[in-house]
Structures are given as C-alpha cells and as structure tokens.
C-alpha cells in the first residue's frame, strides 16, 4: 500500500463502486463504505470523525470547550488545562479538514468512470468539490444507487420505487443482524431526503404535539420559581428530539418485522404488543435468542421479550438517581414516561468488558477480558474466589497477570474490576477533585492510568483505544546506566570506572572474590576500595565476560516480544510533524537515494534502479511507512529541483525545492559524510575489486554508525 503523509491513498481489498447500469448493487455500496470506514477509523490519524460521516451521512459535532469563568481564569492550573483542551480542539478540527479532503479524493478515485460521470453531472458537484464537502457525495451516491437521479425518472415514481424497495426488504439467513439494520437505515434515509419522514402519519403528529406540551409542563414544574417558560429555540430543540424518538420507534418496528422469521418469528409475535422504543434497542438487544444461541454464527442476536425487565429512570448500574438541578428542555423531552425499558444486558457486558472499573468496596481484582491478561492458569492449591453480587454468587478458579497485578479471571463477569485498596498498596494513587473528579494510578515515571468518574462512586479507565502492547510496556521498570550514574558524584563515578578497569585486568574475578582481594590488600598500593567495587556493580551491573564464561547451559526460554521504549508524550507532541530532506548521490558508480529528517536526524539510504519519477515516488513511500509506523507524519520535504516532478504525488506533504545550483544544507552535509566514510572504508580494505554488493554493504553499515 502506498501512503500519503499519514493517510493511505489505496485501500487493500477495496473494489470500485459501480453504477446500477453496471450491475452495481446496494450491497456493493455497503461493502464499499464499510471498507472506507474501517480504513479511516483504524489507520488514519484522528479518522473517527470521517468514519462518522461515512456511517451517518452527517457532519460530526466537534464541540468547542466552554470558556473559563472569571474565577477560573485566576487559577493557573485550570487555565493550563483549558489551553490543552483548546489545542486538542484545534488539532481535531485541522485533522478533520485534512481527512475530509483525502477521503473525498479517495472516494472519487475508487468509483467507475460511469459512476464518476453521474456524480459530476449532478447539481452541486462544483461547490462540493471546491469545499471538499464529504456529505454531498455520500448523499449523491446513495441517490444514484437507489434510483433517485434527476432527469432519469419522475420524482413521484422514484419515491414509489423506493418505498416498494423498503417494504420488500427481508433479512436472509446469511446476513447478520447488524448488516441488515444498516441496509434498512440507509434505504430509509435515502427515501427521507426526498419523501419526508418515513411512515409519518397524522396520529404521530398529534403524539408529537402532546409530547411537546408535556415537556413544556415538566420544564415549568422543574424550574426554581415554577413559572419559567421555554423559549422558541428551546421548544424547537424539544420538538426535534421528540420527533426523532417517535420516528425511531416506527423504524424499529419496521426493521423488526423484516428480520429472519426462522430465527426471530416468536420474537416478532411477542413484540406486536410490546414494541421497542428505538432502533438502538433493536441493535443492542443481542446474544439471547435461543435459535441464535444454537447457531453461534457470531452476529447480533435479539433478547426475547420474556427477559424484559422493569427499570427505574436511572443512568447508574441499577441504582435510581435523583436530579439535583432542574433538567434541561432536551432532557425533559428525552425522558420516557413509562418505567418499562428494554435493558440490553449482553451489550452492556461487551462495553464494560473493554473498560477497567476501580471499586473501593472490592477486596480483590477480577477480570472478564482475557486480552488484558498474561499467564492465565487455573489455581493448583484449591484456592477459589466466591463472588457475591446482587445477582447471586459465582465461583472463580483461574488467575492471570495484568501488568504488575495478579488478578482473578472469569469470562462471565460483567466487568474488569480493580480493587482500589490493593492498587494503593502497590502504586501511588492521587486524587484532586479541585482539578478533576478522577484519580490517577502512577505506574512509573510518565505512565499514569486515569480513572474518571462516570457515575456517583464509579470510576472507570477506558482502555478501548489503548494499545495493549504500550500499556504492558508501562509496567516494565527499565533501569539504565545513565539513571544509575545520576545518583553518584563525579569522584565516585571515576573511582567506579577504575574498579571496572582493575576487574578487567585481573581476569574478571567474581564479585565476592574481587571484594576479598581488595579488602585483604592482595594487590599492593591499590587505589580501589571495597566501596568503589560495590558502586561499580550498582552502576554497571555484573560484567559480561564472567556471566558468559561461568554460566552453565540451560534450556532455551521462549523468545519474548521486544520491549519498545516509548517516546515521552511531551517530546512526541513536539516532534510528531517531521521535515524530510532528500537527495541522490553516487559512490563508485552506485546510485544512492538518501534521506535525513530534521531535529531527530534519522538517516535512510536505498539503491533505486533509476532516478525517474516512479522510482522517486516508490522510495518516498517506503520512507513514509517507516515514519508512520512510529506515529510521525511527514509534513514537508526539502529537495533540489530534480524532485519537482513528484510535487503532487507526495501530497498532503508539501515539497519545497531550493533554487537552481543550490542545495539543501542538511542533506548535503549528510551526503558528504556518507561519501567520506564509504570511500575511507573502501581504501582501508585489503580488497582491490569492489563489487556493487560490497559497496552497498558498507554504505548500509555506515548508515548505522
């Protein structure tokens, strides 16, 4: 795959989207958008907002942080925290704009010529292309695939065809629940763009009016004086929210009616008297249908109505909460009037399965997600953990390691729980509610796990977007020679070095024997003391020769994964945008392509077969991959005029070419260094005939020296 800065220009496995005349189907469109969404969310930097546009066909809400009050501006810590939030807000906006441009071009370059011509001939293409409006091409492609093209057929006939297509939709046995719901929602949204709200009737309009009046009454009753009245804008917000809730109920029943009858026939019959309130409930109620449990096909499954439970209007885990302040108008509109609700317990389990809860009342750790654990095994001494909850008791006989913690493991638990008391025994825990209602567990210097409060008394560490390899590295306490030296004075270091030198000259004696030799004065006029010997071992550790020479053979251990030293966050934020300098040069007739980055001075060399445009682009692609793999993004490339022909191919990275007969200082100095070292190596060698292979070998060796 080629790369363009830190965004891919091609997607592996992505097929060109065809027009209906080319036998393109809605399933092809669904697969096309799914591939692009996965690419943006997983591989692009800050690609979540673009993924939202592809999934919802709407602009994401990037909310600006609320400004500080006069009292907060006097607090330096809150001002600093606000500045960080503003920086993140601006970075997110910039990333969204850049990702939108890249995704617009990616879509247009991965549709067939017929589809591209249809898109360009639609009104609004010029404005959308100029502004890189990503919502417009998504809506246009939906219309083309659904048969809404202007001038092809009468609008009334197109709407009739769309309704007929929706009503004929049925879930086939091989199609997952999630994919079917997405297909239905996409077809309904395409219809609503031209035909108005789906299944909207006078009865629903009357229900909407009644719901708005009820919300206005609740708002007045919840005010401090009991006489407050909604403004026109507040009433419009309430109407919008309530209308969406009524629409969702109709769409949910329409989708449920068209699910696979063989799997969900009984479910549909029971739901005729107890309908779901929203599409979200259809997709979240999973993993509990008896037929689905037998098939185990790994798709979304529906919860049978016999397991519907009563629930108070609460957002906490089963405990009702009271509102200490009057609700907002939208909150009044969003509150359901009934106490019956469909509780999607399996989905709740999956969401909490990726989060860590810290509980002050828990006496032990217990996890349900095996991804976080290493060394899982059953207890061999009969030890057992009996967990008492409101749902009964559960026994656990397996343990594993989460970093430095030894935790119990049970895949049937609701969440991953860390005992606050046990955590505090191992690591430093800090809590400052004046700054933020969250406590931090300081694993090591620069590695902090922050548990944020999401409900009264419930603190959560969200690990859904955390790289577990990096988190595991955070638990490893690396001790370096430089850190050891920092605790000693210069004289102590000099004497420790003398002790190391003396140990080498005495054939690397063992530590205890070397201490006796120095202590008993076996070496006359020896300037080294016993303290110097012990300090040398504290700083440098045991010498390598005796470790190798006196160690007996042992069975080989399994090779562990490489521990990667993480770049400090502050340093990474300062260095993540890189400037690359590139140039060609020759060594004994061998063409060498070299690059070096500013500030970190990372040098690469390669041996292209030519200096053509294609060769340059391929070499730059490989360099981009190296930097992108470690989280860096190349924003500028400095080179001479020879590289002007690839200016558009390296976008969004900006190419800066120097003047005629001029050179980029950094790469020119690096080239001279490489030439000098390579020629010196060739001259010092005993060989007279240097092949191209040998020259390239020494150039690569010089690169790392």
Secondary structure, DSSP 4 states (H G I P E B T S, - for coil): --EETTEESS-TTPPPBPPGGGT--HHHHHHHHHHHHHHHHHHSTT-HHHHHHHHHSS----PPPPPPPHHHHT-HHHHHHHHHHHHHHHHHHHHHHHHHHHHHHHHHTTB-HHHHHHHHTSTTHHHHHHHT-HHHHHHHHHHHHHT--TTTS-HHHHHHHHHHHHHH----TTS-HHHHHHHHHHHHHHHHHHH-STT--HHHHHHHHHHHHHHHHHHHHHSSSS-----HHHHHHHHHHHHHHHHHHHHHHHHHHTS-HHHHHHHHHHHTSS--SSHHHHHHS-S--HHHHHH--SS--PPPGGG-EE--S-SSSS-----SSPPPHHHHHHS-SSSEE---HHHHHHHHTTEEEEETT-SS-EE--GGG-EEEEE-SS---EEEEETTEEEEE-EEEEETTEEEEE-TTSSSEEEEHHHHHHHSEEEE-TTT-SEEEEEEETTEEEEEEEEETTEEEEE-TT--HHHHHHHT-----HHHHHTTS-HHHHHHHHHHHHHHHHTT---HHHHHHHHHTT-STT----HHHHHHHHHHH-S-HHHHHHHPPP-PPPPPPPPPPPPPPHHHHHHHSEEEEEEEEEEETTEEEEEEEETTT--EEEE--S--SHHHHHHHHHHHHHHHHHTT-EEEEEEE-GGGGGGTTTTTTSEEEE--TT---HHHHHHHHHHHHHHHHHHHHSS-S---HHHHHHHHHHHHH-
